[in-house]
Amino acid sequence: MEWEQFEIWRQNGNEWEMLAFFPDFEVASALARNRSSRMRLIHSIYQDGVVVEQKVLAELGVTRNKIVK
């Protein structure tokens, strides 16, 4: 059996943890944009309960390094 889902992952220290998953991109994207911490929106494809492909669609909440002059 194969299925795909859109996952919201949050950075917690040096590790990433999955917060939620949805079959619909629009729902996952809207929820990810409304989070304030560092997030990733990932499209995952599973086959027989195992991840066979993952693609990071967006990384949100990334801070930029300041340039000090």
C-alpha positions as CSV (number, residue, x, y, z in Angstrom):
1,M,0.0,0.0,0.0
2,E,1.4,3.4,-0.9
3,W,0.2,6.8,0.3
4,E,1.5,10.4,0.6
5,Q,1.2,13.0,3.2
6,F,2.3,16.5,4.1
7,E,4.1,16.7,7.4
8,I,4.9,19.6,9.7
9,W,8.2,19.2,11.5
10,R,9.6,21.5,14.3
11,Q,13.2,22.0,15.4
12,N,13.7,21.2,19.1
13,G,17.3,22.0,19.9
14,N,19.4,20.1,17.5
15,E,16.7,17.6,16.6
16,W,13.6,17.7,14.4
17,E,10.3,16.2,15.5
18,M,7.1,15.7,13.6
19,L,4.1,17.7,15.0
20,A,1.4,16.8,12.6
21,F,0.6,15.3,9.2
22,F,-2.2,15.9,6.7
23,P,-3.3,14.4,3.3
24,D,-4.0,17.9,2.0
25,F,-1.1,20.4,1.2
26,E,-3.3,23.5,1.7
27,V,-4.1,22.6,5.3
28,A,-0.5,21.6,6.2
29,S,0.9,24.8,4.5
30,A,-1.6,27.1,6.3
31,L,-0.8,25.6,9.7
32,A,3.0,25.6,9.1
33,R,2.9,29.3,8.2
34,N,1.1,30.2,11.4
35,R,3.8,28.7,13.7
36,S,6.5,30.9,15.2
37,S,9.2,28.4,15.7
38,R,11.5,26.9,13.1
39,M,9.4,24.6,10.9
40,R,9.7,22.4,7.9
41,L,6.9,21.4,5.6
42,I,7.8,18.0,4.1
43,H,6.1,15.9,1.4
44,S,6.5,12.2,2.3
45,I,5.6,9.1,0.3
46,Y,5.2,5.9,2.2
47,Q,5.1,2.3,1.0
48,D,4.0,-0.5,3.3
49,G,4.5,1.8,6.3
50,V,8.0,2.8,5.4
51,V,9.1,6.2,4.1
52,V,10.4,5.8,0.5
53,E,10.8,9.5,-0.4
54,Q,10.8,12.8,1.5
55,K,11.1,16.3,0.0
56,V,11.4,19.5,2.0
57,L,8.9,21.9,0.5
58,A,9.5,24.9,2.8
59,E,11.6,25.8,5.8
60,L,10.0,28.6,7.9
61,G,11.2,30.6,10.8
62,V,14.9,30.5,9.9
63,T,16.7,33.4,11.3
64,R,19.3,35.2,9.2
65,N,22.8,35.9,10.5
66,K,23.4,39.5,11.3
67,I,26.1,41.3,9.4
68,V,28.0,43.5,11.8
69,K,29.8,46.5,10.4
